[in-house]
Amino acid sequence: MEILVADGLRKRYGDTHALDGFDLTVTAGTVCALLGPNGAGKTTAVRILSTLLRLDGGRAVVAGYDVARQPAEVRRRIGLVGQHAAVDEVLSGRQNLVMFGRLYHLGRAAARARADELLTRFGLADTGTRAVRTYSGGMRRRLDLAAGLVLAPSVLFLDEPTTGLDPRGRAEVWDAVRDLVAAGTTVLLTTQYLDEADQLADSVCLVDAGRVVTTGTPDALKAALGGDRVDVVLRRPDDVDRAAEVLGTALGAPARVEPELRRVSVAVDDRMAALVETLRVLGDARLEAADINLRRPTLDEVFLEVLKA
């Protein structure tokens, strides 16, 4: 079931086309990640779909309601967590959630009950009475997610949810997002971290210049780039160019070179045969490897390849 549909969205700021025919379809109960360079239109798309910004053209439907004609109905069914925490640092975590509940017109008892439920759900029950200024970055973002769920939305918009967090804080937010989706919430995620999309997303949309340029599952997008890859890290920096030449010829594909890492990467079809051939070629050429690795392409490589085309 399609819970979010954008058809030909357009938005201009003067002579700049922030969105120029943006199309998107998201299935209920999944995570869709919007990826793209700065200025690609990701945040503009989220602001339009969440009714914070008027579109100039096209049509968008969220949870069965037209964004332009029925914005109030859309707002009742969505949550939004922006790039910066929206909670009050002086108040406790519980007081913040009660406040949001009251702003959403919940009764006093209902707001308190919902706050307690969300604190437990996000692993904050033991710290709910502490001032938010004492929270870690990951705890603040989990509280921010909880605030976005006070009305149990069908669709949650997450705009750069882990920006500035350390690895532990990012992992905490990832776990919270997985729990939300398991409970039936649909998530539209914008992120600059491609590993984050790889971890969380059921589908990925690459956006550039206000348009979606390609879509698919993370695995499908990586497979389309050419299957497996052989990575060779040379022991001596001066050997990198020579290794790229001989490996590219032997394995029948252009070699990608990362001089600063002393790494040469080649796409291959038969991973085991390619590994054997790599060892033979390096030995014949008297090139010494510090490491050899077989792997699948990354979303970073998909991103660079698609945006280069």
Summary of the structure (lengths in Angstrom):
residues: 309
radius of gyration: 23.4
end to end distance: 32.3
largest distance: 77.3
contacts: 1005
relative contact order: 0.13
helix: 41%
strand: 29%
